[in-house]
Amino acid sequence: MEDTEIIIRLTPDEALVLSDWLEQVQMTDLSRLVDDAAVWAPLHRMAGTLDKSLPGMFAADYAERLEAARRRLRQAPDGDTDDHEGSDA
């Protein structure tokens, strides 16, 4: 196996929504949702990376930011969020 990292690029909206979802998943019984413990390490790593990358995680208006990001992503045609690259998440 090659010793290279995989880089995934997300818009701020995608990162915010994914981070919130991962947090919810981690707060549940992860073994009920993910039947292979090998998947847990990358899930935790992604969640931690997102948490460190999102400065608004603990902002007073976090819920509003999250809902706005969800709305923008739902409206994006065919999952194309390139035009949201500079959005304030």
N, CA and C of each residue as an Amber inpcrd file, in Angstrom:
protein
   267
   0.8490000  -1.1850000   0.0000000   0.0000000   0.0000000   0.0000000
   0.8880000   1.2410000   0.0000000   0.5320000   2.2130000  -0.7920000
   1.2920000   3.4470000  -0.8650000   1.1790000   4.2330000   0.4350000
   2.2290000   4.9630000   0.7530000   2.2520000   5.7690000   1.9620000
   1.9700000   7.2280000   1.6060000   0.7940000   7.4790000   1.0690000
   0.3900000   8.8350000   0.7200000  -0.9410000   9.1370000   1.3850000
  -1.1860000  10.4020000   1.5980000  -2.4560000  10.8070000   2.1910000
  -3.4700000  11.1050000   1.0910000  -4.7120000  10.9510000   1.4330000
  -5.8140000  11.3120000   0.5610000  -6.3400000  12.6570000   1.0460000
  -6.4890000  13.5960000   0.1440000  -6.9850000  14.9140000   0.5000000
  -8.3870000  15.0780000  -0.0550000  -9.2970000  15.4560000   0.8120000
 -10.6830000  15.7010000   0.4250000 -10.9540000  17.1860000   0.6270000
 -11.4340000  17.8320000  -0.4050000 -11.7370000  19.2660000  -0.3180000
 -13.2460000  19.4470000  -0.1360000 -13.5950000  20.2820000   0.8260000
 -14.9860000  20.5840000   1.1190000 -15.1760000  22.0930000   1.1450000
 -16.3440000  22.5320000   0.7630000 -16.6780000  23.9360000   0.9380000
 -16.9280000  24.1590000   2.4350000 -16.9270000  25.4010000   2.8790000
 -17.2550000  25.6580000   4.2830000 -18.6310000  25.1120000   4.6690000
 -19.6050000  25.2270000   3.7890000 -20.9360000  24.6800000   4.0750000
 -20.8900000  23.1660000   4.2250000 -20.2230000  22.5030000   3.3090000
 -20.1120000  21.0370000   3.3770000 -19.4090000  20.6130000   4.6640000
 -18.3470000  21.3050000   5.0080000 -17.5910000  20.9650000   6.2150000
 -18.4430000  21.1350000   7.4630000 -19.1970000  22.2150000   7.5300000
 -20.0370000  22.4770000   8.6950000 -21.1140000  21.4100000   8.8490000
 -21.8030000  21.0970000   7.7620000 -22.8750000  20.0990000   7.8190000
 -22.3140000  18.7100000   8.1190000 -21.2090000  18.3560000   7.4880000
 -20.6080000  17.0460000   7.7400000 -20.1100000  16.9430000   9.1740000
 -19.4950000  17.9990000   9.6800000 -19.0090000  18.0010000  11.0530000
 -20.1440000  17.7750000  12.0450000 -21.2440000  18.4590000  11.8280000
 -22.3950000  18.2990000  12.7160000 -22.9240000  16.8740000  12.6630000
 -23.0170000  16.3170000  11.4570000 -23.5190000  14.9490000  11.3070000
 -22.5870000  13.9510000  11.9870000 -21.2810000  14.1230000  11.7860000
 -20.3180000  13.2210000  12.4220000 -20.4030000  13.3040000  13.9420000
 -20.6080000  14.4980000  14.4640000 -20.7660000  14.6650000  15.9130000
 -21.9800000  13.8850000  16.4100000 -23.0850000  13.9740000  15.6730000
 -24.2860000  13.2300000  16.0520000 -24.0400000  11.7280000  16.0030000
 -23.3570000  11.2720000  14.9730000 -23.0530000   9.8450000  14.8330000
 -22.1810000   9.3740000  15.9860000 -21.1860000  10.1730000  16.3450000
 -20.2840000   9.7750000  17.4210000 -20.9840000   9.7370000  18.7780000
 -22.0530000  10.5000000  18.9250000 -22.7790000  10.5250000  20.1930000
 -23.7610000   9.3600000  20.3160000 -23.9680000   8.6360000  19.2360000
 -24.8440000   7.4690000  19.2780000 -23.9890000   6.2380000  19.5680000
 -24.6000000   5.1060000  19.6070000 -23.8660000   3.8480000  19.7330000
 -23.2840000   3.5470000  18.3620000 -22.0380000   3.9660000  18.1550000
 -21.3950000   3.8620000  16.8470000 -21.3970000   2.4330000  16.3170000
 -21.3160000   1.4650000  17.1930000 -21.2770000   0.0710000  16.7500000
 -22.5990000  -0.3750000  16.1220000 -23.6920000   0.2990000  16.4320000
 -24.9730000  -0.0400000  15.8070000 -25.0460000   0.4810000  14.3800000
 -24.3640000   1.5970000  14.1260000 -24.3880000   2.2060000  12.8010000
 -23.2580000   1.6880000  11.9190000 -22.0860000   1.5220000  12.5150000
 -20.9010000   1.0870000  11.7750000 -20.4930000  -0.2700000  12.3240000
 -20.6570000  -1.3040000  11.5110000 -20.4100000  -2.6580000  12.0000000
 -18.9500000  -3.0990000  11.9180000 -18.0870000  -2.2700000  11.3680000
 -16.6700000  -2.6010000  11.2580000 -15.8640000  -1.5690000  12.0480000
 -15.2550000  -1.9890000  13.1320000 -14.5050000  -1.0730000  13.9960000
 -13.3610000  -0.3860000  13.2570000 -12.9090000  -0.9460000  12.1560000
 -11.8330000  -0.3260000  11.3800000 -12.2810000   1.0230000  10.8020000
 -13.5650000   1.2240000  10.6670000 -14.0940000   2.4700000  10.1040000
 -14.0930000   3.5820000  11.1540000 -14.0920000   3.2260000  12.4160000
 -14.1930000   4.2140000  13.4800000 -13.0130000   5.1810000  13.4870000
 -11.8060000   4.6920000  13.3140000 -10.6180000   5.5620000  13.3570000
 -10.6810000   6.6670000  12.3060000 -10.9700000   6.3470000  11.0410000
 -11.0590000   7.4440000  10.0740000 -12.2280000   8.3850000  10.3470000
 -13.3440000   7.8710000  10.8630000 -14.4670000   8.7470000  11.2020000
 -14.0660000   9.7350000  12.2950000 -13.4040000   9.2430000  13.3350000
 -12.9660000  10.1130000  14.4230000 -11.9260000  11.1170000  13.9280000
 -11.0400000  10.6720000  13.0560000 -10.0110000  11.5730000  12.5260000
 -10.6350000  12.6850000  11.6840000 -11.5930000  12.3170000  10.8280000
 -12.2740000  13.3340000  10.0190000 -13.0050000  14.3260000  10.9170000
 -13.7080000  13.8120000  11.9120000 -14.4520000  14.6910000  12.8170000
 -13.5120000  15.6470000  13.5410000 -12.3940000  15.1440000  14.0200000
 -11.4340000  15.9890000  14.7140000 -10.8270000  17.0450000  13.8070000
 -10.5230000  16.6570000  12.5880000  -9.9580000  17.6050000  11.6220000
 -10.9660000  18.7040000  11.3010000 -12.2180000  18.3200000  11.1010000
 -13.2560000  19.3060000  10.8160000 -13.4430000  20.2500000  11.9990000
 -13.4840000  19.7000000  13.1990000 -13.6760000  20.5280000  14.3850000
 -12.5870000  21.5820000  14.5090000 -11.3520000  21.2040000  14.2180000
 -10.2330000  22.1440000  14.3100000 -10.2750000  23.1750000  13.1880000
 -10.9060000  22.8320000  12.0860000 -10.9160000  23.7010000  10.9080000
 -12.0920000  24.6650000  10.8720000 -13.0470000  24.4860000  11.7490000
 -14.2560000  25.3020000  11.7200000 -14.2570000  26.2700000  12.9060000
 -13.8920000  27.5130000  12.6640000 -13.7830000  28.4670000  13.7660000
 -15.1150000  28.8060000  14.4310000 -16.2200000  28.5980000  13.7490000
 -17.5230000  28.9590000  14.3000000 -18.2110000  27.8660000  15.0890000
 -17.5040000  26.7950000  15.3950000 -18.1220000  25.6590000  16.0890000
 -18.8040000  26.0580000  17.4030000 -18.2160000  27.0130000  18.1020000
 -18.7510000  27.3950000  19.4080000 -19.3470000  28.8010000  19.4020000
 -19.6390000  29.2980000  18.2140000 -20.2340000  30.6260000  18.0920000
 -21.6730000  30.5990000  18.6150000 -22.0980000  31.7210000  19.1280000
 -23.4550000  31.8200000  19.6680000 -24.5100000  31.5410000  18.6020000
 -24.1880000  31.8600000  17.3470000 -25.1520000  31.6580000  16.2670000
 -24.8780000  30.3810000  15.4570000 -24.2490000  29.4070000  16.0920000
 -23.8920000  28.1540000  15.4060000 -25.1150000  27.4980000  14.7580000
 -26.2210000  27.4060000  15.4810000 -27.4120000  26.7340000  14.9430000
 -27.9170000  27.4350000  13.6820000 -27.8840000  28.7620000  13.6800000
 -28.3160000  29.5140000  12.5150000 -27.3650000  29.3030000  11.3490000
 -26.0590000  29.2990000  11.6220000 -25.0600000  29.0520000  10.5770000
 -25.2510000  27.6680000   9.9680000 -25.4740000  26.6910000  10.8320000
 -25.6590000  25.3160000  10.3720000 -26.9020000  25.2050000   9.4860000
 -27.9950000  25.7920000   9.9280000 -29.2310000  25.7150000   9.1380000
 -29.0850000  26.4380000   7.8030000 -28.3970000  27.5690000   7.8000000
 -28.1630000  28.2960000   6.5450000 -27.3100000  27.4560000   5.5920000
 -26.2940000  26.7870000   6.1280000 -25.4410000  25.9260000   5.2980000
 -26.2580000  24.7690000   4.7290000 -27.1080000  24.1760000   5.5480000
 -27.9690000  23.0850000   5.0700000 -28.8790000  23.5620000   3.9420000
 -29.4670000  24.7450000   4.1030000 -30.3510000  25.2870000   3.0540000
 -29.5900000  25.4800000   1.7540000 -28.3970000  26.0730000   1.8470000
 -27.6170000  26.3130000   0.6230000 -27.2460000  24.9940000  -0.0600000
 -26.8940000  23.9920000   0.7220000 -26.5160000  22.7060000   0.1270000
 -27.7210000  22.0030000  -0.4860000 -28.8750000  22.1200000   0.1360000
 -30.0870000  21.5140000  -0.4340000 -30.4650000  22.1650000  -1.7520000
 -30.1800000  23.4580000  -1.8880000 -30.5390000  24.1960000  -3.0950000
 -29.5340000  24.0070000  -4.2190000 -28.3450000  23.5080000  -3.9100000
 -27.3020000  23.3420000  -4.9230000 -27.7460000  22.2720000  -5.9260000
 -27.7370000  22.5940000  -7.2210000 -28.1520000  21.6100000  -8.2280000
 -27.1670000  20.4500000  -8.3100000 -27.6830000  19.2390000  -8.2530000
 -26.8770000  18.0240000  -8.4070000 -25.6930000  17.9710000  -7.4570000
 -25.8260000  18.5470000  -6.2720000 -24.7390000  18.5000000  -5.3110000
 -23.5600000  19.3740000  -5.6600000 -23.6980000  20.2200000  -6.6970000
 -22.6130000  21.1020000  -7.1110000 -22.5920000  22.3100000  -6.1890000
 -21.5770000  22.3820000  -5.3100000 -21.4990000  23.4720000  -4.3450000
 -20.3260000  24.3820000  -4.6270000 -19.7350000  24.3020000  -5.8280000
 -18.5880000  25.1250000  -6.1540000 -18.8830000  26.6180000  -6.0320000
 -20.1310000  27.0040000  -6.3350000 -20.4500000  28.4150000  -6.2710000
 -20.6210000  28.9040000  -4.8360000 -20.5310000  28.0030000  -3.8720000
 -20.6500000  28.3710000  -2.4560000 -19.2780000  28.4070000  -1.7890000
 -18.2250000  28.3120000  -2.5550000 -16.8680000  28.2190000  -2.0300000
 -16.5570000  29.3260000  -1.0300000 -17.0090000  30.5230000  -1.2900000
 -16.6690000  31.6240000  -0.4290000 -17.7540000  31.9560000   0.5800000
 -18.7200000  31.0870000   0.7790000 -19.8220000  31.3890000   1.6880000
 -19.3320000  31.4310000   3.1180000 -20.0130000  32.1900000   3.9370000
 -19.6480000  32.3520000   5.3410000 -20.3850000  31.2890000   6.1390000
 -19.6890000  30.2180000   6.4830000 -20.3310000  29.1170000   7.1790000
 -20.2860000  29.2830000   8.6550000
